[in-house]
Amino acid sequence: MSSNELRQLKPFVSIVFIISTLLGIVFVKMEERRISYNVLKLTHEYRKVIEIQKQKEILLAKLTRPQLLENVATQKLTLKRATAAQIIQLNPVDVAARVNR
């Protein structure tokens, strides 16, 4: 190619370079927007999961209250409250001594 032909191609190459750069910028901006929407969506889902977890922890605390467990045991399971004679207290030293024998 002669220098005259190269001079004629320079404007075309410049325009192609500018257009490809602008298209690249548009693509990057679109990708940035898509990713930001995904992050926003995941943030909302995370907050919902945390809220559900807190509600379940509160429900667990309510269900495992000693008074509620005692009521369920006495009313539904027909269990009776233990008397003092039925309670056996083990001394930790005695248990350790028996295991070592």
C-alpha positions as CSV (number, residue, x, y, z in Angstrom):
1,M,0.0,0.0,0.0
2,S,1.2,3.5,-0.8
3,S,1.2,6.3,1.6
4,N,-1.7,7.9,-0.3
5,E,-3.9,4.8,0.4
6,L,-2.9,4.8,4.1
7,R,-4.0,8.5,4.3
8,Q,-7.3,7.6,2.9
9,L,-7.8,4.8,5.4
10,K,-6.9,6.8,8.5
11,P,-10.3,8.5,8.8
12,F,-12.1,5.2,8.4
13,V,-9.8,3.5,11.0
14,S,-10.4,6.4,13.4
15,I,-14.1,6.2,13.0
16,V,-14.1,2.4,13.5
17,F,-11.9,2.9,16.6
18,I,-14.2,5.6,18.1
19,I,-17.4,3.6,17.4
20,S,-15.9,0.4,18.9
21,T,-14.8,2.4,22.0
22,L,-18.2,3.9,22.4
23,L,-19.9,0.5,22.0
24,G,-17.4,-0.9,24.6
25,I,-18.3,1.8,27.1
26,V,-22.1,1.2,26.5
27,F,-21.5,-2.6,27.1
28,V,-19.6,-1.9,30.3
29,K,-22.3,0.4,31.6
30,M,-25.0,-2.1,30.8
31,E,-23.1,-4.8,32.6
32,E,-22.5,-2.6,35.6
33,R,-26.3,-1.8,35.8
34,R,-27.2,-5.5,35.5
35,I,-24.7,-6.5,38.3
36,S,-26.0,-3.6,40.5
37,Y,-29.6,-4.9,40.1
38,N,-28.4,-8.4,41.0
39,V,-26.7,-7.1,44.1
40,L,-29.8,-5.1,45.1
41,K,-32.0,-8.2,44.7
42,L,-29.6,-10.3,46.7
43,T,-29.5,-7.7,49.4
44,H,-33.3,-7.8,49.7
45,E,-33.3,-11.6,49.8
46,Y,-30.6,-11.5,52.5
47,R,-32.7,-9.1,54.6
48,K,-35.7,-11.3,54.3
49,V,-33.7,-14.4,55.3
50,I,-32.3,-12.5,58.4
51,E,-35.9,-11.4,59.3
52,I,-37.2,-15.0,59.0
53,Q,-34.3,-16.3,61.1
54,K,-35.1,-13.7,63.8
55,Q,-38.8,-14.7,63.8
56,K,-37.9,-18.4,64.1
57,E,-35.5,-17.7,67.0
58,I,-38.3,-15.8,68.8
59,L,-40.7,-18.7,68.1
60,L,-38.2,-21.2,69.4
61,A,-37.7,-19.2,72.5
62,K,-41.4,-19.0,73.1
63,L,-41.9,-22.8,72.5
64,T,-39.0,-23.8,74.8
65,R,-40.1,-21.7,77.8
66,P,-40.0,-23.8,80.9
67,Q,-43.7,-23.0,81.8
68,L,-44.9,-24.0,78.3
69,L,-42.9,-27.3,78.4
70,E,-44.3,-28.0,81.9
71,N,-47.9,-27.4,80.7
72,V,-47.4,-29.6,77.7
73,A,-45.8,-32.4,79.8
74,T,-48.6,-32.3,82.4
75,Q,-51.6,-31.8,80.2
76,K,-50.9,-33.6,76.9
77,L,-48.3,-36.2,78.0
78,T,-49.9,-36.8,81.4
79,L,-46.6,-36.5,83.2
80,K,-46.3,-35.5,86.8
81,R,-44.0,-33.1,88.5
82,A,-41.1,-34.9,90.2
83,T,-41.2,-35.0,94.0
84,A,-38.2,-34.4,96.2
85,A,-37.9,-38.2,96.8
86,Q,-37.6,-38.9,93.1
87,I,-34.7,-36.5,92.5
88,I,-31.2,-38.1,92.7
89,Q,-28.4,-35.7,93.0
90,L,-25.0,-36.9,91.8
91,N,-21.8,-35.4,93.1
92,P,-19.4,-34.8,90.2
93,V,-16.5,-36.2,92.2
94,D,-18.4,-39.4,92.9
95,V,-19.2,-39.9,89.3
96,A,-15.6,-39.3,88.2
97,A,-14.4,-41.8,90.9
98,R,-16.8,-44.5,89.7
99,V,-15.8,-44.1,86.1
100,N,-12.1,-44.4,87.0
101,R,-12.6,-47.7,88.8
